[in-house]
Amino acid sequence: MRMYARVSASLVLGSAIVLTGLSAPALAEGSTKTTVKTVKTDRSKAVISQAKKLKGKPYRYGGATPSGFDCAGYVQYVYKKAGKKIGRTSGAQLSGASVPKSKKKPGDILVFMRGGTAYHSAIYAGDGEMWEAQRTGVPVGRHDIWSSGYVVRRPAGGSVTVASAEAGLDTSR
């Protein structure tokens, strides 16, 4: 009986502590309340959102910053901003789950291959298009997939927590 009383008292005390922590003080007159909504979103949404933000940035061989990107530097930068660390070169971006072309989704990495060697990488945008830093003179943008000689990779870790009022996927240009 004594054990039952201790368990009951512990449950009552624990409930009181939890309920006290959930209550919020009343706002003072004239003050405003700001709410930050945290949502868990599919990483592909965060990747596409970051990719779009860099549209128009210049191509620069060896570049990995908004002042200039090469293909793999762009893909790495976008993924980093979306909360995922990946390799710096197209070859390093071959790591991750292999995905059949027919199952690719926006945000997947496309690695272009020639003779068994990776030479270009981009981010699948959907509808047969990709976000890429293509070559000198062509700014970062959304372009048609221009070759069938690619493989699809999906880095591990499919979700990311972001503070946002809106977490919808918009693959528009």
PyRosetta script that sets phi, psi and omega in degrees:
from pyrosetta import init, pose_from_sequence

init()
pose = pose_from_sequence("MRMYARVSASLVLGSAIVLTGLSAPALAEGSTKTTVKTVKTDRSKAVISQAKKLKGKPYRYGGATPSGFDCAGYVQYVYKKAGKKIGRTSGAQLSGASVPKSKKKPGDILVFMRGGTAYHSAIYAGDGEMWEAQRTGVPVGRHDIWSSGYVVRRPAGGSVTVASAEAGLDTSR")
pose.set_psi(1, -39.2)
pose.set_omega(1, -179.2)
pose.set_phi(2, -62.3)
pose.set_psi(2, -38.9)
pose.set_omega(2, 178.1)
pose.set_phi(3, -63.0)
pose.set_psi(3, -42.4)
pose.set_omega(3, 179.3)
pose.set_phi(4, -60.8)
pose.set_psi(4, -41.2)
pose.set_omega(4, 179.9)
pose.set_phi(5, -65.3)
pose.set_psi(5, -39.9)
pose.set_omega(5, 178.8)
pose.set_phi(6, -65.9)
pose.set_psi(6, -43.5)
pose.set_omega(6, 179.6)
pose.set_phi(7, -63.4)
pose.set_psi(7, -44.2)
pose.set_omega(7, 179.4)
pose.set_phi(8, -62.3)
pose.set_psi(8, -44.6)
pose.set_omega(8, 179.3)
pose.set_phi(9, -63.3)
pose.set_psi(9, -39.5)
pose.set_omega(9, 179.1)
pose.set_phi(10, -64.7)
pose.set_psi(10, -41.1)
pose.set_omega(10, 178.9)
pose.set_phi(11, -65.2)
pose.set_psi(11, -42.0)
pose.set_omega(11, 179.5)
pose.set_phi(12, -64.9)
pose.set_psi(12, -46.5)
pose.set_omega(12, 179.9)
pose.set_phi(13, -63.3)
pose.set_psi(13, -44.8)
pose.set_omega(13, 178.7)
pose.set_phi(14, -61.1)
pose.set_psi(14, -42.8)
pose.set_omega(14, 178.5)
pose.set_phi(15, -62.9)
pose.set_psi(15, -41.3)
pose.set_omega(15, 179.7)
pose.set_phi(16, -63.5)
pose.set_psi(16, -40.8)
pose.set_omega(16, 179.5)
pose.set_phi(17, -64.6)
pose.set_psi(17, -45.4)
pose.set_omega(17, 179.7)
pose.set_phi(18, -62.1)
pose.set_psi(18, -46.8)
pose.set_omega(18, -178.2)
pose.set_phi(19, -65.7)
pose.set_psi(19, -35.2)
pose.set_omega(19, 177.1)
pose.set_phi(20, -64.5)
pose.set_psi(20, -40.3)
pose.set_omega(20, 179.3)
pose.set_phi(21, -67.7)
pose.set_psi(21, -25.9)
pose.set_omega(21, -179.4)
pose.set_phi(22, -82.3)
pose.set_psi(22, -19.9)
pose.set_omega(22, -179.3)
pose.set_phi(23, -78.7)
pose.set_psi(23, 146.5)
pose.set_omega(23, -179.3)
pose.set_phi(24, -118.5)
pose.set_psi(24, 144.7)
pose.set_omega(24, 178.5)
pose.set_phi(25, -67.8)
pose.set_psi(25, 151.3)
pose.set_omega(25, 178.5)
pose.set_phi(26, -66.9)
pose.set_psi(26, 146.2)
pose.set_omega(26, 178.0)
pose.set_phi(27, -74.7)
pose.set_psi(27, 140.6)
pose.set_omega(27, 176.4)
pose.set_phi(28, -67.4)
pose.set_psi(28, 150.8)
pose.set_omega(28, -179.3)
pose.set_phi(29, -59.7)
pose.set_psi(29, 131.5)
pose.set_omega(29, 179.0)
pose.set_phi(30, 88.4)
pose.set_psi(30, -4.7)
pose.set_omega(30, 179.7)
pose.set_phi(31, -88.6)
pose.set_psi(31, 164.0)
pose.set_omega(31, 178.3)
pose.set_phi(32, -118.4)
pose.set_psi(32, 156.6)
pose.set_omega(32, -179.3)
pose.set_phi(33, -112.9)
pose.set_psi(33, 127.5)
pose.set_omega(33, 177.6)
pose.set_phi(34, -109.2)
pose.set_psi(34, 132.8)
pose.set_omega(34, 180.0)
pose.set_phi(35, -120.2)
pose.set_psi(35, 130.3)
pose.set_omega(35, 173.6)
pose.set_phi(36, -107.3)
pose.set_psi(36, 122.0)
pose.set_omega(36, -178.6)
pose.set_phi(37, -97.5)
pose.set_psi(37, 124.2)
pose.set_omega(37, 177.4)
pose.set_phi(38, -103.3)
pose.set_psi(38, 126.2)
pose.set_omega(38, 179.9)
pose.set_phi(39, -125.0)
pose.set_psi(39, 149.1)
pose.set_omega(39, 174.6)
pose.set_phi(40, -95.8)
pose.set_psi(40, 125.7)
pose.set_omega(40, -176.0)
pose.set_phi(41, -126.6)
pose.set_psi(41, 154.1)
pose.set_omega(41, 175.1)
pose.set_phi(42, -60.1)
pose.set_psi(42, 135.4)
pose.set_omega(42, -178.1)
pose.set_phi(43, -57.5)
pose.set_psi(43, -31.8)
pose.set_omega(43, -178.2)
pose.set_phi(44, -60.0)
pose.set_psi(44, -34.7)
pose.set_omega(44, 178.0)
pose.set_phi(45, -65.4)
pose.set_psi(45, -42.5)
pose.set_omega(45, 179.1)
pose.set_phi(46, -67.0)
pose.set_psi(46, -38.4)
pose.set_omega(46, 179.4)
pose.set_phi(47, -64.2)
pose.set_psi(47, -48.2)
pose.set_omega(47, -179.3)
pose.set_phi(48, -63.4)
pose.set_psi(48, -40.4)
pose.set_omega(48, 178.6)
pose.set_phi(49, -60.2)
pose.set_psi(49, -44.4)
pose.set_omega(49, 179.5)
pose.set_phi(50, -68.4)
pose.set_psi(50, -39.7)
pose.set_omega(50, -179.7)
pose.set_phi(51, -60.0)
pose.set_psi(51, -43.2)
pose.set_omega(51, -178.6)
pose.set_phi(52, -64.6)
pose.set_psi(52, -34.1)
pose.set_omega(52, -178.2)
pose.set_phi(53, -63.2)
pose.set_psi(53, -21.5)
pose.set_omega(53, -175.4)
pose.set_phi(54, -99.5)
pose.set_psi(54, 5.9)
pose.set_omega(54, 179.0)
pose.set_phi(55, -54.7)
pose.set_psi(55, 132.8)
pose.set_omega(55, 177.4)
pose.set_phi(56, 92.3)
pose.set_psi(56, -10.3)
pose.set_omega(56, 177.4)
pose.set_phi(57, -66.7)
pose.set_psi(57, 150.1)
pose.set_omega(57, -174.9)
pose.set_phi(58, -76.0)
pose.set_psi(58, 155.2)
pose.set_omega(58, 170.7)
pose.set_phi(59, -82.8)
pose.set_psi(59, 137.7)
pose.set_omega(59, 174.3)
pose.set_phi(60, -147.3)
pose.set_psi(60, 120.0)
pose.set_omega(60, 179.7)
pose.set_phi(61, -55.2)
pose.set_psi(61, 127.5)
pose.set_omega(61, -179.5)
pose.set_phi(62, 82.3)
pose.set_psi(62, -0.5)
pose.set_omega(62, -176.2)
pose.set_phi(63, -80.5)
pose.set_psi(63, 145.0)
pose.set_omega(63, 179.7)
pose.set_phi(64, -143.4)
pose.set_psi(64, 26.8)
pose.set_omega(64, 178.9)
pose.set_phi(65, -137.5)
pose.set_psi(65, 165.1)
pose.set_omega(65, 179.4)
pose.set_phi(66, -59.5)
pose.set_psi(66, -15.2)
pose.set_omega(66, 176.1)
pose.set_phi(67, -75.1)
pose.set_psi(67, -12.6)
pose.set_omega(67, 176.7)
pose.set_phi(68, 168.7)
pose.set_psi(68, 134.0)
pose.set_omega(68, -177.6)
pose.set_phi(69, -124.4)
pose.set_psi(69, 144.1)
pose.set_omega(69, 159.0)
pose.set_phi(70, -97.4)
pose.set_psi(70, 178.8)
pose.set_omega(70, -171.6)
pose.set_phi(71, -59.2)
pose.set_psi(71, -53.5)
pose.set_omega(71, -176.3)
pose.set_phi(72, -71.3)
pose.set_psi(72, -32.8)
pose.set_omega(72, 176.1)
pose.set_phi(73, -62.7)
pose.set_psi(73, -39.6)
pose.set_omega(73, 177.1)
pose.set_phi(74, -63.4)
pose.set_psi(74, -49.3)
pose.set_omega(74, -179.1)
pose.set_phi(75, -61.0)
pose.set_psi(75, -45.3)
pose.set_omega(75, 179.8)
pose.set_phi(76, -61.8)
pose.set_psi(76, -45.0)
pose.set_omega(76, -178.5)
pose.set_phi(77, -61.7)
pose.set_psi(77, -45.7)
pose.set_omega(77, -180.0)
pose.set_phi(78, -60.3)
pose.set_psi(78, -47.0)
pose.set_omega(78, -179.9)
pose.set_phi(79, -64.2)
pose.set_psi(79, -39.1)
pose.set_omega(79, 178.2)
pose.set_phi(80, -60.9)
pose.set_psi(80, -45.5)
pose.set_omega(80, 179.1)
pose.set_phi(81, -64.7)
pose.set_psi(81, -25.9)
pose.set_omega(81, 177.8)
pose.set_phi(82, -88.4)
pose.set_psi(82, 3.9)
pose.set_omega(82, 174.5)
pose.set_phi(83, 94.0)
pose.set_psi(83, 17.6)
pose.set_omega(83, -178.4)
pose.set_phi(84, -132.1)
pose.set_psi(84, 127.7)
pose.set_omega(84, 178.4)
pose.set_phi(85, -88.5)
pose.set_psi(85, 126.5)
pose.set_omega(85, 176.4)
pose.set_phi(86, -133.5)
pose.set_psi(86, 173.5)
pose.set_omega(86, -178.0)
pose.set_phi(87, -67.2)
pose.set_psi(87, 162.4)
pose.set_omega(87, -175.3)
pose.set_phi(88, -88.9)
pose.set_psi(88, -24.4)
pose.set_omega(88, -177.4)
pose.set_phi(89, -106.6)
pose.set_psi(89, 161.5)
pose.set_omega(89, 176.8)
pose.set_phi(90, -58.5)
pose.set_psi(90, -39.5)
pose.set_omega(90, 177.9)
pose.set_phi(91, -62.5)
pose.set_psi(91, -42.3)
pose.set_omega(91, 178.8)
pose.set_phi(92, -67.2)
pose.set_psi(92, -27.0)
pose.set_omega(92, -179.2)
pose.set_phi(93, -78.2)
pose.set_psi(93, -0.7)
pose.set_omega(93, 172.5)
pose.set_phi(94, -72.8)
pose.set_psi(94, -16.7)
pose.set_omega(94, 178.3)
pose.set_phi(95, -69.9)
pose.set_psi(95, 159.6)
pose.set_omega(95, -174.9)
pose.set_phi(96, 110.1)
pose.set_psi(96, 172.5)
pose.set_omega(96, -176.6)
pose.set_phi(97, -70.4)
pose.set_psi(97, 133.2)
pose.set_omega(97, 174.2)
pose.set_phi(98, -76.2)
pose.set_psi(98, 132.2)
pose.set_omega(98, -177.1)
pose.set_phi(99, -124.3)
pose.set_psi(99, 133.2)
pose.set_omega(99, 175.4)
pose.set_phi(100, -60.2)
pose.set_psi(100, 144.7)
pose.set_omega(100, 180.0)
pose.set_phi(101, -53.8)
pose.set_psi(101, -36.6)
pose.set_omega(101, -177.9)
pose.set_phi(102, -68.9)
pose.set_psi(102, -14.1)
pose.set_omega(102, -177.7)
pose.set_phi(103, -110.1)
pose.set_psi(103, 7.2)
pose.set_omega(103, -177.7)
pose.set_phi(104, -65.9)
pose.set_psi(104, 149.8)
pose.set_omega(104, -178.8)
pose.set_phi(105, -129.4)
pose.set_psi(105, 155.8)
pose.set_omega(105, 174.9)
pose.set_phi(106, -52.2)
pose.set_psi(106, 134.6)
pose.set_omega(106, -178.5)
pose.set_phi(107, 100.6)
pose.set_psi(107, -16.4)
pose.set_omega(107, 176.2)
pose.set_phi(108, -68.4)
pose.set_psi(108, 155.1)
pose.set_omega(108, 178.2)
pose.set_phi(109, -93.6)
pose.set_psi(109, 131.2)
pose.set_omega(109, 173.6)
pose.set_phi(110, -102.3)
pose.set_psi(110, 123.2)
pose.set_omega(110, 178.5)
pose.set_phi(111, -114.5)
pose.set_psi(111, 118.0)
pose.set_omega(111, -178.1)
pose.set_phi(112, -85.9)
pose.set_psi(112, 135.0)
pose.set_omega(112, -172.3)
pose.set_phi(113, -120.5)
pose.set_psi(113, 145.2)
pose.set_omega(113, 172.9)
pose.set_phi(114, -142.7)
pose.set_psi(114, 119.6)
pose.set_omega(114, 179.6)
pose.set_phi(115, 59.2)
pose.set_psi(115, 34.4)
pose.set_omega(115, 179.3)
pose.set_phi(116, 80.3)
pose.set_psi(116, 5.5)
pose.set_omega(116, -179.1)
pose.set_phi(117, -115.8)
pose.set_psi(117, 134.6)
pose.set_omega(117, 176.8)
pose.set_phi(118, -75.5)
pose.set_psi(118, 130.7)
pose.set_omega(118, 180.0)
pose.set_phi(119, -128.8)
pose.set_psi(119, -7.9)
pose.set_omega(119, -179.3)
pose.set_phi(120, -157.8)
pose.set_psi(120, 147.0)
pose.set_omega(120, 174.7)
pose.set_phi(121, -137.8)
pose.set_psi(121, 154.5)
pose.set_omega(121, -177.2)
pose.set_phi(122, -154.4)
pose.set_psi(122, 176.4)
pose.set_omega(122, -179.8)
pose.set_phi(123, -116.7)
pose.set_psi(123, 124.4)
pose.set_omega(123, -179.5)
pose.set_phi(124, -64.9)
pose.set_psi(124, 128.5)
pose.set_omega(124, -177.5)
pose.set_phi(125, -99.7)
pose.set_psi(125, -18.9)
pose.set_omega(125, -173.3)
pose.set_phi(126, 105.6)
pose.set_psi(126, 161.8)
pose.set_omega(126, 176.0)
pose.set_phi(127, 54.9)
pose.set_psi(127, 36.9)
pose.set_omega(127, 177.0)
pose.set_phi(128, 72.8)
pose.set_psi(128, 19.1)
pose.set_omega(128, -179.2)
pose.set_phi(129, -124.8)
pose.set_psi(129, 164.8)
pose.set_omega(129, -179.0)
pose.set_phi(130, -144.1)
pose.set_psi(130, 152.4)
pose.set_omega(130, 171.8)
pose.set_phi(131, -91.7)
pose.set_psi(131, 130.8)
pose.set_omega(131, -177.3)
pose.set_phi(132, -157.3)
pose.set_psi(132, 158.8)
pose.set_omega(132, 165.4)
pose.set_phi(133, -103.4)
pose.set_psi(133, 101.9)
pose.set_omega(133, -165.7)
pose.set_phi(134, -81.9)
pose.set_psi(134, -59.0)
pose.set_omega(134, -176.6)
pose.set_phi(135, -168.5)
pose.set_psi(135, 169.6)
pose.set_omega(135, 178.6)
pose.set_phi(136, -53.9)
pose.set_psi(136, 133.3)
pose.set_omega(136, 179.2)
pose.set_phi(137, 90.1)
pose.set_psi(137, -11.0)
pose.set_omega(137, 179.1)
pose.set_phi(138, -115.2)
pose.set_psi(138, 112.5)
pose.set_omega(138, -179.2)
pose.set_phi(139, -69.0)
pose.set_psi(139, 161.9)
pose.set_omega(139, 175.8)
pose.set_phi(140, -53.9)
pose.set_psi(140, 134.8)
pose.set_omega(140, 179.9)
pose.set_phi(141, -171.7)
pose.set_psi(141, -177.3)
pose.set_omega(141, 178.4)
pose.set_phi(142, -98.6)
pose.set_psi(142, 121.3)
pose.set_omega(142, -175.6)
pose.set_phi(143, -131.3)
pose.set_psi(143, 159.8)
pose.set_omega(143, 173.2)
pose.set_phi(144, -62.1)
pose.set_psi(144, 147.3)
pose.set_omega(144, 172.2)
pose.set_phi(145, -68.9)
pose.set_psi(145, 118.1)
pose.set_omega(145, -169.2)
pose.set_phi(146, -97.3)
pose.set_psi(146, 1.0)
pose.set_omega(146, 179.5)
pose.set_phi(147, -151.9)
pose.set_psi(147, 149.6)
pose.set_omega(147, 175.7)
pose.set_phi(148, -92.5)
pose.set_psi(148, -1.4)
pose.set_omega(148, -177.1)
pose.set_phi(149, -85.5)
pose.set_psi(149, 58.5)
pose.set_omega(149, -179.9)
pose.set_phi(150, -134.5)
pose.set_psi(150, 161.4)
pose.set_omega(150, 171.6)
pose.set_phi(151, -119.0)
pose.set_psi(151, 158.0)
pose.set_omega(151, -177.8)
pose.set_phi(152, -110.2)
pose.set_psi(152, 133.2)
pose.set_omega(152, 177.4)
pose.set_phi(153, -126.4)
pose.set_psi(153, 142.7)
pose.set_omega(153, 176.7)
pose.set_phi(154, -124.6)
pose.set_psi(154, 105.4)
pose.set_omega(154, 179.2)
pose.set_phi(155, -58.1)
pose.set_psi(155, 148.3)
pose.set_omega(155, 178.5)
pose.set_phi(156, -62.1)
pose.set_psi(156, 155.6)
pose.set_omega(156, 178.6)
pose.set_phi(157, 89.2)
pose.set_psi(157, 87.6)
pose.set_omega(157, -171.1)
pose.set_phi(158, -86.8)
pose.set_psi(158, -1.7)
pose.set_omega(158, -179.1)
pose.set_phi(159, -140.9)
pose.set_psi(159, 161.4)
pose.set_omega(159, -179.4)
pose.set_phi(160, -144.9)
pose.set_psi(160, 144.8)
pose.set_omega(160, 177.0)
pose.set_phi(161, -96.4)
pose.set_psi(161, 126.4)
pose.set_omega(161, -179.0)
pose.set_phi(162, -131.2)
pose.set_psi(162, 148.5)
pose.set_omega(162, 173.3)
pose.set_phi(163, -89.2)
pose.set_psi(163, 118.7)
pose.set_omega(163, -174.2)
pose.set_phi(164, -160.7)
pose.set_psi(164, 150.3)
pose.set_omega(164, 173.2)
pose.set_phi(165, -88.1)
pose.set_psi(165, -19.0)
pose.set_omega(165, -174.6)
pose.set_phi(166, -145.3)
pose.set_psi(166, 122.3)
pose.set_omega(166, -177.9)
pose.set_phi(167, -121.9)
pose.set_psi(167, 21.8)
pose.set_omega(167, -178.6)
pose.set_phi(168, -73.1)
pose.set_psi(168, 152.2)
pose.set_omega(168, 178.6)
pose.set_phi(169, -85.7)
pose.set_psi(169, 120.7)
pose.set_omega(169, 177.3)
pose.set_phi(170, -124.6)
pose.set_psi(170, 106.4)
pose.set_omega(170, -177.9)
pose.set_phi(171, -96.1)
pose.set_psi(171, 18.0)
pose.set_omega(171, 179.4)
pose.set_phi(172, -66.9)
pose.set_psi(172, 163.1)
pose.set_omega(172, -178.3)
pose.set_phi(173, -71.6)
pose.dump_pdb("model.pdb")
